[in-house]
Amino acid sequence: MQPEQSSQVLTLKGSTNLEFLIDHFDYSKSDQQIKQGFVLEGGSGSGKTYDIINWLITYCQHYHNKGKDILIVRDTLVDLKKTVYKDFKKILEAYGLFRFENDYLSTPIHYNLYGNTIYFGGLDVMSAHGERHDIIWCNEAMAAKDSGGIPRDAFKQLNQRCSEAFLLDYNPSATDHWIYDDIIPREDTYFIHSTQIDNPFLPRGQREEILRYEPTLYNINHGTADDYLWNCYGLGLRSTPEGLIFQHVTWIDTWPTEGLEREYYGSDIGQTNSPSTIVKIGCDKKKMHLYIQMLAHAPTPSPNDYIPMIRACTPKDAIIWADSSEPGFIADARKSGLKVYGVHKFTGSIRYGIALMKKFKIHIVDCPEFRKEQSNYKYRQVNGIRLDEPIDGYNHLWDAARYAALSNLR
């Protein structure tokens, strides 16, 4: 068995955020139970997550064997495990601090560090009306409306059971939010703004990907420039996604049992890094109503994953109109006996398909995945000018619906 973590002071690697946290957290106030707050606003790659993790290491080291209780929370546990929890263990390993015997994967997931306990939770699997904590950190606290983030009431419940400090970090993806109104103006709260420029440790590949959003002539010509993405994730400026493609939709709880003429199926094919999706659409042409329901949303690295997905969520003889840019997946699905066909694409088919769907009043069976796409699927904007083409993102479900519409509603 490896020894307990040493109390030797570490030489930490962090950006501007870490320096600020170390300089401004008042341990004398902590001992007196006078709470402090820290709000970290910034663009992607500014080092917010890494810096907070580094600061928590110093906090646990300062309170060696004091039994401090720390909660790290996000909107969903799955997203937290894929991001903060993964980064936390990576940083511990870099410092030679990680111990398997201190890592508890059963619920509640937690790690014992320097005799203190760090819990990892998601609001989808835990109650905000929970136990008391010395520190709470709400990761990715802000998101576009109805697409994640930490709700105001959940934060209030968590914070009223927190004794020493709360931390919130986010990309400023909205211009109107409860964090701006309720938290930043508090006298006990520090506000920190940072961008990728403040993080000398950002990998080159990640920095270059963010820079692709900047509205330079090169990026404009190559179709990657986007004002909103650059302002929000590049400069860390408070922005809201303007130019939503489907601004007005009606969210419904269940699929209608009557009134629809027919039902059709569409599928966008992803592999490892993006999801494959299957949707069902139905229309009432007399009233010009279009109904959409997500049936599947998951990566399918191979046809052996994609084919069972189709069988699990569509009727036996259903015709599925799929992304024709994946002919191998479609051919394998056909060989297995499924009626999967590639949608006919033509110059301007994306714009036409969107226009076709906009002829109808759209109703969507409510689910988090569709909420996220609806609130982020928008037209590209460059230098304040909206282009007549959508961004290639947040469109996996919309593309599947468009394929079904193009093949059946013209």
C-alpha positions as CSV (number, residue, x, y, z in Angstrom):
1,M,0.0,0.0,0.0
2,Q,1.3,3.4,-0.9
3,P,1.8,6.0,1.9
4,E,-0.7,8.7,2.8
5,Q,-0.2,12.0,0.9
6,S,2.8,14.0,2.2
7,S,2.3,17.4,3.7
8,Q,5.1,18.7,1.6
9,V,4.1,22.0,-0.1
10,L,3.5,21.4,-3.8
11,T,4.7,23.6,-6.7
12,L,1.4,24.0,-8.5
13,K,0.9,24.7,-12.2
14,G,-2.0,27.0,-12.9
15,S,-3.1,30.2,-14.6
16,T,-4.3,33.6,-13.5
17,N,-7.4,32.0,-11.7
18,L,-5.3,29.9,-9.4
19,E,-3.1,32.9,-8.4
20,F,-6.3,34.9,-7.6
21,L,-7.8,32.1,-5.5
22,I,-4.7,31.5,-3.5
23,D,-4.3,35.3,-2.9
24,H,-7.9,36.0,-1.9
25,F,-9.1,33.0,0.0
26,D,-8.9,34.0,3.7
27,Y,-8.2,31.1,5.9
28,S,-8.8,33.2,9.0
29,K,-12.3,33.9,7.8
30,S,-12.7,30.2,7.1
31,D,-11.9,29.3,10.6
32,Q,-14.4,31.8,11.8
33,Q,-17.1,30.3,9.5
34,I,-17.4,33.6,7.6
35,K,-18.3,32.5,4.1
36,Q,-16.6,33.7,0.9
37,G,-17.7,33.3,-2.7
38,F,-15.7,33.1,-5.9
39,V,-17.3,33.4,-9.4
40,L,-15.0,32.4,-12.3
41,E,-16.2,33.7,-15.7
42,G,-14.2,33.0,-18.8
43,G,-13.8,31.5,-22.2
44,S,-13.0,28.0,-23.1
45,G,-9.4,27.0,-22.3
46,S,-9.0,29.8,-19.7
47,G,-8.0,27.1,-17.1
48,K,-11.0,27.6,-14.7
49,T,-11.5,23.9,-14.0
50,Y,-7.8,23.1,-13.6
51,D,-7.2,26.1,-11.4
52,I,-10.1,25.3,-9.0
53,I,-8.9,21.7,-8.7
54,N,-5.4,22.9,-8.0
55,W,-6.7,25.3,-5.4
56,L,-8.8,22.5,-3.7
57,I,-5.5,20.6,-3.4
58,T,-3.9,23.4,-1.5
59,Y,-7.1,23.8,0.6
60,C,-7.0,20.1,1.6
61,Q,-3.3,20.3,2.2
62,H,-3.7,23.3,4.5
63,Y,-6.4,21.4,6.5
64,H,-4.5,18.1,6.6
65,N,-6.6,15.5,8.5
66,K,-9.3,18.1,9.5
67,G,-12.1,16.1,7.9
68,K,-13.2,18.9,5.6
69,D,-16.2,18.2,3.4
70,I,-16.2,19.4,-0.2
71,L,-18.9,18.9,-2.9
72,I,-18.3,19.3,-6.6
73,V,-21.6,19.4,-8.5
74,R,-22.8,19.7,-12.1
75,D,-26.2,19.4,-13.8
76,T,-25.6,15.7,-14.6
77,L,-23.3,13.1,-13.0
78,V,-22.4,11.7,-16.4
79,D,-21.1,15.1,-17.6
80,L,-19.2,15.6,-14.3
81,K,-17.5,12.2,-14.5
82,K,-16.5,12.9,-18.1
83,T,-15.0,16.3,-17.2
84,V,-14.1,17.4,-13.7
85,Y,-13.7,13.9,-12.1
86,K,-11.5,12.9,-15.0
87,D,-9.4,16.1,-14.7
88,F,-9.2,15.7,-10.9
89,K,-7.6,12.3,-11.1
90,K,-5.3,13.4,-14.0
91,I,-4.0,16.3,-11.9
92,L,-3.5,14.1,-8.8
93,E,-1.5,11.7,-10.9
94,A,0.6,14.5,-12.3
95,Y,1.6,15.5,-8.7
96,G,2.1,11.9,-7.6
97,L,-0.9,12.2,-5.2
98,F,-3.3,9.7,-6.7
99,R,-4.0,6.6,-4.5
100,F,-6.4,3.9,-5.6
101,E,-7.4,3.1,-2.1
102,N,-8.6,6.7,-1.6
103,D,-10.8,6.7,-4.7
104,Y,-14.4,5.5,-4.0
105,L,-16.5,4.8,-7.2
106,S,-19.7,3.6,-5.5
107,T,-22.4,6.2,-4.8
108,P,-21.7,8.7,-3.5
109,I,-18.5,9.0,-5.6
110,H,-15.8,10.6,-3.4
111,Y,-12.0,10.8,-2.9
112,N,-10.1,11.2,0.3
113,L,-7.4,13.8,0.0
114,Y,-5.1,14.7,2.9
115,G,-7.7,13.4,5.4
116,N,-10.5,15.4,3.8
117,T,-13.4,14.2,1.6
118,I,-14.2,15.5,-1.9
119,Y,-17.7,14.4,-3.2
120,F,-18.7,14.4,-6.9
121,G,-22.4,14.7,-7.7
122,G,-25.0,15.5,-10.4
123,L,-28.3,17.3,-9.8
124,D,-30.0,14.5,-11.8
125,V,-29.1,11.9,-9.2
126,M,-28.8,13.9,-6.0
127,S,-31.0,16.3,-4.0
128,A,-29.9,19.8,-3.4
129,H,-31.5,19.4,0.0
130,G,-28.6,17.3,1.2
131,E,-25.9,17.3,3.8
132,R,-23.8,20.2,4.9
133,H,-20.5,21.0,3.2
134,D,-17.5,23.2,4.0
135,I,-16.9,24.0,0.3
136,I,-19.3,23.7,-2.7
137,W,-18.2,24.1,-6.3
138,C,-20.9,24.4,-9.0
139,N,-19.1,23.5,-12.3
140,E,-20.5,24.9,-15.6
141,A,-23.1,26.7,-13.6
142,M,-24.4,28.6,-16.6
143,A,-25.8,27.3,-19.8
144,A,-28.2,28.5,-22.4
145,K,-31.9,28.4,-21.3
146,D,-33.2,24.9,-20.8
147,S,-30.0,23.2,-21.7
148,G,-28.3,22.5,-18.5
149,G,-26.4,24.5,-15.9
150,I,-27.3,25.0,-12.2
151,P,-30.8,26.3,-11.5
152,R,-31.1,29.2,-9.1
153,D,-33.1,27.3,-6.5
154,A,-30.7,24.4,-6.5
155,F,-27.8,26.7,-5.8
156,K,-29.7,28.4,-3.0
157,Q,-30.4,25.0,-1.3
158,L,-26.8,23.9,-1.7
159,N,-25.3,27.2,-0.6
160,Q,-27.4,27.6,2.6
161,R,-25.8,24.3,3.8
162,C,-22.3,25.5,2.9
163,S,-20.2,27.0,5.7
164,E,-16.9,28.3,4.2
165,A,-16.9,29.0,0.5
166,F,-18.8,28.5,-2.7
167,L,-17.3,28.6,-6.2
168,L,-19.1,29.0,-9.5
169,D,-17.5,28.7,-12.9
170,Y,-19.0,29.1,-16.4
171,N,-18.6,30.2,-20.0
172,P,-20.8,33.3,-20.3
173,S,-23.2,31.8,-22.7
174,A,-26.1,34.2,-21.8
175,T,-26.6,37.9,-21.2
176,D,-29.4,37.5,-18.7
177,H,-28.8,35.1,-15.8
178,W,-29.4,34.7,-12.1
179,I,-25.6,34.6,-11.4
180,Y,-25.3,38.2,-12.8
181,D,-28.2,39.4,-10.7
182,D,-27.9,37.4,-7.4
183,I,-24.3,36.3,-6.9
184,I,-21.8,38.7,-8.5
185,P,-23.1,41.8,-6.7
186,R,-22.7,40.1,-3.3
187,E,-20.3,41.8,-0.9
188,D,-18.8,38.5,0.1
189,T,-18.1,37.4,-3.4
190,Y,-15.0,37.8,-5.7
191,F,-15.4,37.9,-9.5
192,I,-12.7,36.7,-11.8
193,H,-12.7,37.0,-15.6
194,S,-10.2,35.1,-17.7
195,T,-9.6,33.9,-21.3
196,Q,-7.3,31.5,-23.0
197,I,-4.7,34.2,-23.0
198,D,-4.5,33.9,-19.2
199,N,-3.7,30.2,-19.5
200,P,-0.1,29.5,-20.6
201,F,-0.7,25.7,-20.2
202,L,-3.5,25.4,-22.7
203,P,-2.5,22.7,-25.3
204,R,-1.8,24.1,-28.7
205,G,-4.4,22.0,-30.4
206,Q,-7.1,23.2,-28.1
207,R,-6.0,26.8,-28.5
208,E,-6.1,26.5,-32.3
209,E,-9.5,25.1,-32.2
210,I,-10.9,28.0,-30.2
211,L,-9.1,30.5,-32.6
212,R,-11.0,29.0,-35.5
213,Y,-14.1,30.9,-34.3
214,E,-12.4,34.3,-34.6
215,P,-13.9,36.3,-37.5
216,T,-10.6,36.7,-39.4
217,L,-10.6,36.7,-43.2
218,Y,-9.0,33.2,-43.2
219,N,-11.7,31.7,-40.9
220,I,-14.5,33.4,-42.8
221,N,-13.3,32.0,-46.1
222,H,-13.0,28.5,-44.5
223,G,-16.4,28.6,-42.9
224,T,-15.3,28.4,-39.2
225,A,-15.8,32.0,-38.1
226,D,-18.7,32.6,-35.7
227,D,-19.3,35.7,-33.7
228,Y,-21.2,34.1,-30.8
229,L,-18.8,31.2,-30.4
230,W,-15.8,33.6,-30.5
231,N,-17.3,36.0,-28.0
232,C,-18.4,33.4,-25.6
233,Y,-15.6,30.8,-25.8
234,G,-12.7,32.8,-27.2
235,L,-13.1,36.1,-25.5
236,G,-15.2,35.0,-22.5
237,L,-17.7,37.8,-23.2
238,R,-21.3,37.6,-22.1
239,S,-23.2,36.5,-25.2
240,T,-26.4,34.9,-26.2
241,P,-27.0,32.7,-29.2
242,E,-28.9,35.0,-31.7
243,G,-30.4,33.8,-34.9
244,L,-31.9,30.5,-33.6
245,I,-33.2,28.6,-36.5
246,F,-36.2,27.1,-34.8
247,Q,-37.1,29.9,-32.4
248,H,-40.7,29.0,-31.7
249,V,-41.5,25.4,-30.8
250,T,-44.1,23.9,-28.5
251,W,-42.9,21.3,-26.0
252,I,-45.2,18.4,-25.3
253,D,-45.1,15.6,-22.8
254,T,-46.2,12.7,-25.0
255,W,-46.6,11.7,-28.7
256,P,-50.2,12.4,-29.9
257,T,-52.4,9.3,-30.2
258,E,-54.6,10.7,-32.9
259,G,-54.8,13.3,-35.7
260,L,-51.6,12.4,-37.5
261,E,-51.7,11.3,-41.1
262,R,-48.5,9.1,-41.0
263,E,-45.3,8.7,-39.1
264,Y,-41.8,8.8,-40.6
265,Y,-38.3,8.1,-39.4
266,G,-35.0,9.8,-39.8
267,S,-31.5,9.2,-38.6
268,D,-28.3,11.1,-38.4
269,I,-25.3,8.8,-38.2
270,G,-22.5,9.6,-35.8
271,Q,-19.6,7.3,-34.7
272,T,-17.4,7.7,-31.7
273,N,-17.2,11.5,-31.1
274,S,-20.7,12.4,-32.1
275,P,-24.1,10.7,-31.5
276,S,-26.2,8.8,-33.9
277,T,-29.8,9.9,-33.6
278,I,-33.1,8.5,-34.6
279,V,-36.3,10.5,-34.6
280,K,-39.9,10.0,-35.4
281,I,-41.9,12.8,-37.2
282,G,-45.6,13.0,-37.8
283,C,-47.7,15.7,-39.5
284,D,-51.2,17.0,-39.5
285,K,-51.2,18.7,-42.9
286,K,-54.7,20.2,-42.4
287,K,-53.5,22.2,-39.4
288,M,-49.9,22.3,-40.6
289,H,-48.6,20.8,-37.4
290,L,-45.3,18.8,-37.3
291,Y,-44.5,16.6,-34.4
292,I,-41.0,15.3,-33.6
293,Q,-39.8,12.8,-31.0
294,M,-36.3,11.6,-30.2
295,L,-36.0,7.8,-30.2
296,A,-32.3,7.3,-29.8
297,H,-29.2,9.5,-29.1
298,A,-25.9,7.7,-28.6
299,P,-22.5,7.2,-30.3
300,T,-22.3,4.2,-32.6
301,P,-18.7,3.4,-33.4
302,S,-19.6,0.7,-35.9
303,P,-22.6,-0.7,-37.8
304,N,-22.8,-3.4,-35.1
305,D,-23.8,-0.7,-32.7
306,Y,-26.0,1.2,-35.1
307,I,-28.2,-1.7,-36.3
308,P,-29.3,-2.8,-32.8
309,M,-30.2,0.8,-32.0
310,I,-32.6,0.9,-35.0
311,R,-34.2,-2.4,-34.1
312,A,-34.7,-1.3,-30.5
313,C,-36.7,1.9,-31.2
314,T,-38.4,1.6,-34.6
315,P,-41.2,-0.7,-35.9
316,K,-40.1,-3.8,-37.7
317,D,-41.0,-2.6,-41.2
318,A,-40.2,1.1,-40.7
319,I,-38.5,3.0,-43.5
320,I,-35.6,5.1,-42.0
321,W,-34.1,7.9,-44.0
322,A,-30.5,8.3,-43.0
323,D,-27.4,10.4,-43.6
324,S,-26.3,9.5,-47.1
325,S,-22.7,10.5,-46.3
326,E,-22.4,7.2,-44.4
327,P,-23.0,4.6,-47.2
328,G,-21.2,1.8,-45.4
329,F,-23.5,2.0,-42.3
330,I,-26.5,2.1,-44.6
331,A,-25.4,-0.8,-46.7
332,D,-24.7,-2.9,-43.6
333,A,-28.1,-2.0,-42.2
334,R,-29.8,-3.0,-45.5
335,K,-27.9,-6.4,-45.5
336,S,-29.3,-7.0,-42.0
337,G,-32.9,-6.7,-43.3
338,L,-33.6,-3.1,-42.2
339,K,-35.2,-0.6,-44.6
340,V,-32.6,2.1,-44.2
341,Y,-32.1,4.5,-47.2
342,G,-29.8,7.4,-47.8
343,V,-31.6,10.7,-48.1
344,H,-31.1,12.5,-51.4
345,K,-28.9,15.6,-50.8
346,F,-28.6,18.4,-53.4
347,T,-27.1,21.9,-53.5
348,G,-29.1,23.9,-51.0
349,S,-30.8,20.9,-49.5
350,I,-30.1,22.0,-45.9
351,R,-31.6,25.4,-46.5
352,Y,-34.6,23.9,-48.3
353,G,-35.1,21.2,-45.6
354,I,-35.2,23.9,-42.9
355,A,-37.6,26.0,-44.9
356,L,-39.8,22.9,-45.5
357,M,-40.0,22.2,-41.7
358,K,-40.7,25.9,-41.0
359,K,-43.9,25.7,-43.0
360,F,-45.3,23.7,-40.0
361,K,-46.0,24.6,-36.4
362,I,-43.4,22.4,-34.7
363,H,-44.2,20.3,-31.6
364,I,-41.4,18.4,-29.9
365,V,-41.7,15.7,-27.2
366,D,-39.7,17.1,-24.4
367,C,-36.3,15.7,-23.6
368,P,-33.0,17.3,-22.4
369,E,-31.1,16.4,-25.7
370,F,-33.7,18.2,-27.9
371,R,-33.9,21.1,-25.5
372,K,-30.1,21.6,-25.8
373,E,-30.2,21.5,-29.6
374,Q,-33.2,23.8,-30.0
375,S,-31.6,26.5,-27.8
376,N,-28.2,26.3,-29.6
377,Y,-29.0,25.4,-33.3
378,K,-28.6,28.7,-35.1
379,Y,-27.4,30.5,-38.2
380,R,-23.8,31.4,-38.4
381,Q,-22.9,35.1,-37.8
382,V,-19.7,36.8,-38.9
383,N,-18.9,40.4,-38.1
384,G,-22.5,40.9,-37.0
385,I,-23.9,39.7,-40.3
386,R,-26.1,36.6,-40.1
387,L,-25.4,34.1,-42.9
388,D,-28.1,32.0,-44.5
389,E,-26.5,28.8,-43.3
390,P,-26.6,27.0,-40.0
391,I,-23.6,26.2,-37.8
392,D,-22.5,22.6,-38.0
393,G,-23.3,21.8,-34.4
394,Y,-26.2,21.0,-32.1
395,N,-27.9,19.5,-35.2
396,H,-27.9,15.8,-34.7
397,L,-31.6,15.5,-33.9
398,W,-32.5,18.4,-36.3
399,D,-30.7,16.7,-39.2
400,A,-32.5,13.4,-38.5
401,A,-35.8,15.2,-38.6
402,R,-34.8,17.1,-41.7
403,Y,-33.9,13.9,-43.5
404,A,-37.4,12.4,-42.7
405,A,-39.1,15.6,-43.8
406,L,-37.1,16.0,-47.1
407,S,-38.0,12.4,-48.0
408,N,-41.7,12.5,-47.2
409,L,-43.2,16.0,-46.8
410,R,-42.3,17.6,-50.2
